[in-house]
Amino acid sequence: MEFNSGTGDLIYSFAEKLYPICRSITGDGLRQTLKILQSELPLVLHEVPTGTPVLDWTIPKEWNIKEAWVKGPNGDKIIDFRNHNLHILNYSIPVHAQMDLQELKKHLFSLPEQPDLIPYRTSYYKENWGFCLAHRQLEQLPDGTYEVFIDSSLKKGSLTYGELFIPGKLREEILFSAHVCHPSLANDNLSGIGLLTQLAKQLLEKNNRYSFRFLFIPGTIGSIAWLALNEEKIKNIKAGLVASLLGDSGSFTYKKSRRGDTEIDRIVSYVLSHSNKPYSIKDFFPYGYDERQFCSPGFNLAVGNLTRSQFGEYPEYHTSGDNLDLIQPIFLEESFQLFEKVVKCMDQNKYYRNLQPKGEPQLGKRGLYEAIGGQSDQKQLQLAMLWILNMADGQHSLLDIAIQSGIAFDLLHKISQILEKKELIEEIP
């Protein structure tokens, strides 16, 4: 399985297209985003009606917004949703009222520790209204009467999510997921959406060993809804990754699955250790993105979370600072290449059985020395042959051999193909 790179600019351009849209966990902004994704992928859109029970949750009312602003005592708009999506408390109920500054401040959200940034705040499951603004602006608001207007709707509708299934030779699936509900947050949302879009486009063109499933879902409630409505598919999910925060300059971070020792955990750890990039690996904890739903004890799937900076650990997180200046094509490209390598390693990580297990088979009479002859790393190639032949007992994968021997996985894969052609080993399905 070979990939074509040079996709950092494509991912960034896609993020630019999606950045202005006001998204939420339901509503027309979410649908607009998914329909743009449909122009890139044969994505199937699903609508889950308001009131549908999904595990311990219920699909909420659908939220849409047209306009929202606050006018100061002089009649000028001092906060306008049209200037930035983050100005509105996401899921705000409609309101049109006048009030003094003291009353208004009960509905204003800011970050005193980051006075120039607008925070991202939501109220999905408790009816409320509010505005977000820079703390420096909040401190300068004069006393007087303010007019507040929010033209929004909160009524029965549905939750929308996108799904793409790419069948492979095996029924076993690799699951990739990105949340698509955040408005105008470039790293926390758009980087993962764009990266998985490009990865899916490449996999659609390949003859894949595993099947692949891509989910573009609103955070938390989206994964809960998918799990509730697709329990019959769970048994086929071999591994998965949740993708987000992949466009900033931070070092790579991998949060393991709840099980901690699955094949995807070991593959990502191996790929990171050979990436020549700084990275950290963290044990699972029940907070974060949708990996916590996939890894809930009733499902306990082998799903990890692969990011650059971890959520909550970079200053721009959930603020207006998480904009298109924060993400860069070069970092998106690095992240994409890392995901490519993980997919490639998963695809090639096979188990073999030695067909001549008693004693070391004679390599010369099978032309194996000639098969690798003249190459500068001939000695390393011979060593790789011996390692594979010795460890091909049906219990050790190529990744196991790479870790134990210190020989590069790619080289072991290359040699395994030669040995298989020479009928010295056979793949175990």
C-alpha positions as CSV (number, residue, x, y, z in Angstrom):
1,M,0.0,0.0,0.0
2,E,1.6,3.2,-1.2
3,F,0.4,6.7,-0.6
4,N,0.8,10.1,-2.3
5,S,1.8,12.9,0.0
6,G,1.9,16.7,-0.5
7,T,-1.5,17.1,1.1
8,G,-0.8,19.8,3.7
9,D,-1.9,22.6,1.4
10,L,-5.1,20.7,0.5
11,I,-6.0,20.2,4.1
12,Y,-5.4,23.8,4.9
13,S,-7.5,25.0,1.9
14,F,-10.3,22.8,3.1
15,A,-10.1,24.2,6.6
16,E,-10.3,27.7,5.0
17,K,-13.5,26.7,3.3
18,L,-15.1,25.3,6.5
19,Y,-13.9,27.9,8.9
20,P,-16.6,30.6,8.5
21,I,-19.5,28.2,9.1
22,C,-21.3,28.3,12.4
23,R,-21.5,24.6,13.4
24,S,-23.1,23.0,16.4
25,I,-24.1,19.5,17.4
26,T,-27.2,19.9,15.3
27,G,-28.6,22.3,12.7
28,D,-28.0,23.7,9.3
29,G,-24.3,24.7,9.9
30,L,-23.5,21.0,10.6
31,R,-25.4,19.9,7.5
32,Q,-23.7,22.5,5.4
33,T,-20.3,21.2,6.6
34,L,-21.2,17.6,5.8
35,K,-22.6,18.5,2.4
36,I,-19.2,20.2,1.6
37,L,-17.6,16.9,2.7
38,Q,-19.9,15.1,0.3
39,S,-18.3,17.1,-2.5
40,E,-15.0,15.4,-1.6
41,L,-16.2,11.9,-0.5
42,P,-19.2,9.6,-1.2
43,L,-20.4,10.3,2.3
44,V,-23.7,9.0,3.5
45,L,-25.6,11.4,5.7
46,H,-27.8,10.1,8.6
47,E,-30.5,12.0,10.4
48,V,-31.4,11.0,13.9
49,P,-34.7,12.6,15.1
50,T,-35.0,14.7,18.2
51,G,-36.2,12.6,21.1
52,T,-34.5,9.4,19.9
53,P,-33.1,7.5,22.9
54,V,-29.4,6.6,22.4
55,L,-27.9,4.6,25.2
56,D,-28.5,6.8,28.3
57,W,-28.9,10.0,26.3
58,T,-31.7,11.5,24.1
59,I,-31.1,13.4,20.8
60,P,-31.7,17.0,21.7
61,K,-33.7,19.7,19.9
62,E,-32.2,21.1,16.8
63,W,-30.6,24.5,17.0
64,N,-30.2,27.1,14.3
65,I,-29.2,30.8,14.4
66,K,-29.6,33.7,12.0
67,E,-28.5,36.8,13.9
68,A,-27.3,37.9,17.3
69,W,-26.1,41.2,18.7
70,V,-25.8,43.5,21.7
71,K,-26.3,47.2,21.3
72,G,-24.7,49.6,23.9
73,P,-26.3,52.6,25.5
74,N,-25.4,54.7,22.5
75,G,-27.3,52.4,20.1
76,D,-24.1,50.9,18.4
77,K,-23.6,47.2,18.1
78,I,-20.8,46.3,20.5
79,I,-21.1,42.5,20.0
80,D,-22.1,41.0,16.7
81,F,-22.4,37.3,16.0
82,R,-21.7,38.1,12.3
83,N,-18.2,39.3,13.2
84,H,-17.3,36.0,14.8
85,N,-19.1,32.7,15.4
86,L,-17.7,32.4,18.9
87,H,-19.5,35.6,20.1
88,I,-22.7,33.6,20.7
89,L,-23.1,31.1,23.5
90,N,-23.7,28.0,21.3
91,Y,-27.3,26.8,21.6
92,S,-28.6,30.1,22.9
93,I,-32.3,30.4,23.0
94,P,-34.0,33.3,21.3
95,V,-34.2,36.6,23.2
96,H,-35.0,40.3,22.6
97,A,-34.8,42.4,25.7
98,Q,-33.4,45.5,27.3
99,M,-31.4,45.4,30.5
100,D,-28.8,47.2,32.5
101,L,-25.1,46.2,32.5
102,Q,-25.3,44.3,35.8
103,E,-28.0,42.1,34.4
104,L,-26.3,41.7,31.0
105,K,-23.0,40.6,32.7
106,K,-24.8,37.4,34.0
107,H,-24.9,36.4,30.3
108,L,-21.4,37.4,29.2
109,F,-18.4,35.1,29.1
110,S,-14.8,36.1,28.9
111,L,-11.3,34.9,29.8
112,P,-9.6,37.3,32.3
113,E,-6.4,35.3,32.0
114,Q,-6.4,35.8,28.2
115,P,-8.0,39.2,27.9
116,D,-7.8,39.6,24.1
117,L,-9.4,36.2,23.1
118,I,-13.0,35.3,22.7
119,P,-13.9,32.0,24.5
120,Y,-15.9,29.2,23.0
121,R,-18.8,28.3,25.3
122,T,-21.9,26.0,24.8
123,S,-25.1,25.3,26.6
124,Y,-26.4,22.2,24.8
125,Y,-28.4,20.5,27.4
126,K,-29.6,23.5,29.6
127,E,-31.6,26.3,28.0
128,N,-29.8,29.5,28.4
129,W,-28.5,32.4,26.3
130,G,-25.3,34.5,26.3
131,F,-22.5,36.2,24.5
132,C,-18.7,35.6,24.5
133,L,-16.3,38.5,24.2
134,A,-12.7,39.5,24.9
135,H,-12.3,40.4,28.6
136,R,-10.6,43.6,27.7
137,Q,-13.8,44.7,25.9
138,L,-15.9,43.5,28.9
139,E,-14.0,45.7,31.3
140,Q,-14.6,48.8,29.1
141,L,-18.4,48.4,28.9
142,P,-20.1,51.6,30.3
143,D,-23.1,51.6,32.6
144,G,-26.5,52.1,30.9
145,T,-29.2,50.3,29.1
146,Y,-28.3,47.6,26.6
147,E,-30.5,45.9,23.9
148,V,-30.0,42.2,23.4
149,F,-31.2,40.3,20.3
150,I,-30.8,36.7,19.4
151,D,-32.7,35.3,16.4
152,S,-32.3,31.6,17.0
153,S,-34.6,28.5,17.1
154,L,-34.6,25.5,19.3
155,K,-37.2,22.9,18.2
156,K,-37.8,19.4,17.1
157,G,-35.5,18.4,14.2
158,S,-32.6,15.9,14.0
159,L,-28.9,15.3,14.6
160,T,-26.9,14.8,11.4
161,Y,-23.7,12.8,10.9
162,G,-21.7,11.6,8.0
163,E,-20.4,8.1,7.4
164,L,-18.2,6.5,4.8
165,F,-17.5,2.7,4.6
166,I,-14.7,1.5,2.3
167,P,-14.9,-2.3,2.0
168,G,-11.6,-4.3,2.0
169,K,-10.6,-7.9,1.6
170,L,-11.3,-8.5,5.3
171,R,-14.5,-7.8,7.2
172,E,-12.4,-6.4,10.0
173,E,-12.6,-2.6,10.1
174,I,-10.3,0.3,11.0
175,L,-12.4,3.2,12.4
176,F,-11.5,6.8,12.0
177,S,-13.5,9.5,13.6
178,A,-13.5,13.3,13.7
179,H,-15.9,15.7,15.5
180,V,-17.6,18.3,13.2
181,C,-19.5,20.4,15.6
182,H,-17.1,23.3,16.6
183,P,-17.6,26.7,14.9
184,S,-14.6,28.5,13.6
185,L,-12.0,26.5,15.5
186,A,-9.2,25.5,13.1
187,N,-7.1,23.1,15.1
188,D,-9.8,21.7,17.3
189,N,-12.1,20.4,14.6
190,L,-11.0,21.4,11.1
191,S,-7.6,19.9,11.1
192,G,-9.0,16.5,11.9
193,I,-11.8,16.8,9.4
194,G,-9.5,17.8,6.6
195,L,-6.9,15.2,7.4
196,L,-9.4,12.3,7.5
197,T,-11.0,13.6,4.3
198,Q,-7.7,13.3,2.4
199,L,-6.9,10.0,4.0
200,A,-10.3,8.6,2.9
201,K,-9.8,9.9,-0.6
202,Q,-6.5,8.0,-0.9
203,L,-7.9,4.8,0.6
204,L,-10.9,4.9,-1.8
205,E,-8.3,4.4,-4.7
206,K,-6.5,1.5,-3.1
207,N,-7.0,-2.3,-2.9
208,N,-7.2,-2.4,0.9
209,R,-6.7,-5.4,3.1
210,Y,-8.8,-4.1,5.9
211,S,-12.2,-2.3,5.6
212,F,-12.3,1.3,6.7
213,R,-15.1,3.3,8.3
214,F,-14.9,7.1,8.6
215,L,-17.3,8.9,10.9
216,F,-17.8,12.7,10.8
217,I,-19.9,13.3,13.9
218,P,-20.8,15.9,16.4
219,G,-18.8,15.4,19.6
220,T,-20.1,13.1,22.4
221,I,-23.7,12.8,21.3
222,G,-22.7,11.8,17.8
223,S,-20.5,8.9,18.8
224,I,-23.1,7.8,21.4
225,A,-25.8,7.9,18.7
226,W,-23.6,5.9,16.3
227,L,-22.8,3.3,18.9
228,A,-26.4,3.0,19.9
229,L,-27.7,2.6,16.4
230,N,-24.9,0.3,15.1
231,E,-24.2,-2.2,17.8
232,E,-24.2,-5.0,15.2
233,K,-21.1,-3.5,13.6
234,I,-19.1,-3.2,16.7
235,K,-17.8,-6.8,16.5
236,N,-16.0,-6.0,13.2
237,I,-14.0,-3.0,14.5
238,K,-10.4,-4.1,15.0
239,A,-8.9,-0.7,15.8
240,G,-9.5,3.0,15.5
241,L,-8.2,6.5,15.9
242,V,-9.9,9.7,16.8
243,A,-8.3,12.6,14.9
244,S,-8.1,16.3,16.0
245,L,-5.6,19.0,16.9
246,L,-3.3,18.0,14.1
247,G,-2.4,21.4,12.6
248,D,-0.4,23.3,15.2
249,S,3.3,23.2,16.0
250,G,3.0,21.0,19.1
251,S,4.7,17.7,19.5
252,F,2.7,14.6,18.7
253,T,0.6,13.1,21.5
254,Y,-1.0,9.6,21.6
255,K,-3.6,8.7,24.1
256,K,-3.9,4.9,24.3
257,S,-7.1,2.9,24.2
258,R,-8.6,1.8,27.4
259,R,-7.1,-1.6,27.0
260,G,-3.7,-0.1,26.5
261,D,-1.9,-3.0,24.8
262,T,-3.8,-3.4,21.6
263,E,-2.3,-3.6,18.2
264,I,-3.2,0.0,17.4
265,D,-1.5,1.2,20.6
266,R,1.6,-0.7,19.7
267,I,1.6,0.4,16.1
268,V,1.2,4.1,16.9
269,S,3.8,3.9,19.6
270,Y,6.2,2.2,17.1
271,V,5.6,4.7,14.3
272,L,6.1,7.6,16.7
273,S,9.3,6.2,18.0
274,H,10.7,6.1,14.4
275,S,9.3,9.4,13.3
276,N,12.3,11.6,14.4
277,K,9.7,13.9,15.9
278,P,9.1,14.8,19.6
279,Y,6.2,12.9,21.0
280,S,4.5,11.7,24.2
281,I,2.3,8.7,24.9
282,K,-0.3,8.8,27.6
283,D,-2.4,6.1,29.2
284,F,-6.1,6.2,28.7
285,F,-8.2,8.4,30.9
286,P,-12.0,8.9,30.7
287,Y,-12.0,12.5,29.5
288,G,-11.3,14.1,26.1
289,Y,-12.8,13.3,22.7
290,D,-15.0,10.5,21.4
291,E,-12.4,7.8,22.2
292,R,-14.0,7.8,25.7
293,Q,-17.3,6.7,24.2
294,F,-15.7,4.0,21.9
295,C,-13.7,2.9,24.9
296,S,-16.5,2.9,27.4
297,P,-16.6,-0.5,29.3
298,G,-19.6,-1.8,27.4
299,F,-17.8,-1.5,24.1
300,N,-14.1,-1.3,25.1
301,L,-13.0,-0.9,21.5
302,A,-9.3,-0.6,20.6
303,V,-9.6,3.1,19.8
304,G,-6.9,5.7,20.6
305,N,-6.6,9.5,20.2
306,L,-3.8,10.8,18.0
307,T,-3.1,14.6,18.1
308,R,-0.4,17.1,18.2
309,S,-0.9,19.3,21.2
310,Q,-3.4,17.7,23.6
311,F,-6.8,19.3,24.2
312,G,-6.7,22.0,26.9
313,E,-2.9,22.1,26.8
314,Y,-2.3,24.9,24.3
315,P,-3.2,28.5,25.1
316,E,-5.5,29.0,22.0
317,Y,-7.7,25.9,22.9
318,H,-11.4,26.8,22.7
319,T,-10.8,30.4,22.0
320,S,-10.7,32.7,19.0
321,G,-6.9,32.2,19.0
322,D,-7.6,28.7,17.4
323,N,-7.8,30.3,14.0
324,L,-6.3,29.7,10.6
325,D,-3.0,31.4,11.7
326,L,-2.5,28.7,14.3
327,I,-2.5,25.8,11.9
328,Q,0.0,25.5,9.1
329,P,0.3,23.3,6.0
330,I,3.7,21.9,7.1
331,F,2.3,20.6,10.4
332,L,-0.8,19.3,8.7
333,E,1.5,17.5,6.2
334,E,3.5,15.9,9.1
335,S,0.4,14.8,10.8
336,F,-1.0,13.3,7.6
337,Q,2.2,11.4,6.9
338,L,2.0,10.0,10.4
339,F,-1.5,8.7,9.9
340,E,-0.4,7.2,6.5
341,K,2.4,5.3,8.2
342,V,0.0,4.0,10.9
343,V,-2.4,2.8,8.2
344,K,0.4,1.2,6.2
345,C,1.9,-0.5,9.2
346,M,-1.6,-1.9,10.2
347,D,-2.1,-3.1,6.7
348,Q,1.2,-4.9,6.5
349,N,1.4,-6.2,10.1
350,K,0.8,-9.9,9.3
351,Y,1.4,-13.1,11.1
352,Y,3.3,-15.9,9.3
353,R,4.1,-19.6,9.7
354,N,7.5,-21.0,8.9
355,L,6.9,-23.9,6.4
356,Q,10.4,-25.3,7.2
357,P,10.5,-24.9,11.0
358,K,12.9,-27.7,11.9
359,G,16.3,-26.2,11.7
360,E,17.4,-23.3,9.6
361,P,16.4,-23.7,6.0
362,Q,19.1,-23.6,3.4
363,L,18.8,-20.1,1.8
364,G,21.4,-20.5,-1.0
365,K,19.6,-23.3,-2.8
366,R,16.5,-21.3,-3.0
367,G,18.2,-18.3,-4.6
368,L,17.6,-16.1,-1.6
369,Y,21.2,-14.7,-1.6
370,E,20.8,-13.8,-5.2
371,A,17.4,-12.2,-4.5
372,I,19.1,-9.7,-2.2
373,G,22.6,-9.7,-3.8
374,G,24.4,-6.5,-4.6
375,Q,22.5,-4.3,-2.2
376,S,24.5,-2.2,0.2
377,D,22.5,-3.5,3.2
378,Q,22.8,-7.2,2.2
379,K,23.9,-8.2,5.7
380,Q,20.9,-6.5,7.3
381,L,18.7,-8.2,4.7
382,Q,20.1,-11.6,5.6
383,L,19.6,-10.9,9.3
384,A,16.0,-9.9,8.6
385,M,15.4,-13.2,6.8
386,L,16.8,-15.1,9.8
387,W,14.6,-13.2,12.3
388,I,11.5,-13.7,10.3
389,L,12.1,-17.5,9.8
390,N,12.8,-17.9,13.5
391,M,9.9,-15.9,14.7
392,A,7.3,-17.0,12.1
393,D,5.5,-19.3,14.5
394,G,2.0,-17.8,14.2
395,Q,2.4,-16.0,17.5
396,H,4.6,-13.1,16.4
397,S,3.6,-10.4,13.9
398,L,6.0,-8.4,11.8
399,L,5.6,-5.6,14.4
400,D,6.6,-8.0,17.2
401,I,9.7,-9.0,15.2
402,A,10.6,-5.3,14.4
403,I,10.4,-4.4,18.1
404,Q,12.4,-7.4,19.3
405,S,15.0,-7.3,16.5
406,G,15.4,-3.6,16.1
407,I,15.1,-4.1,12.3
408,A,12.9,-1.6,10.5
409,F,9.4,-2.7,9.9
410,D,9.5,-1.7,6.2
411,L,12.5,-3.9,5.7
412,L,10.9,-6.9,7.4
413,H,7.8,-6.5,5.3
414,K,9.9,-6.4,2.1
415,I,11.8,-9.6,3.2
416,S,8.6,-11.4,4.2
417,Q,7.2,-11.0,0.7
418,I,10.4,-12.6,-0.7
419,L,10.2,-15.5,1.7
420,E,6.5,-16.0,0.9
421,K,7.3,-16.2,-2.8
422,K,10.0,-18.8,-2.1
423,E,7.3,-20.8,-0.1
424,L,9.3,-20.7,3.1
425,I,6.5,-18.9,5.0
426,E,2.8,-18.5,4.6
427,E,0.5,-15.8,6.0
428,I,-1.9,-16.8,8.7
429,P,-5.3,-15.3,8.0
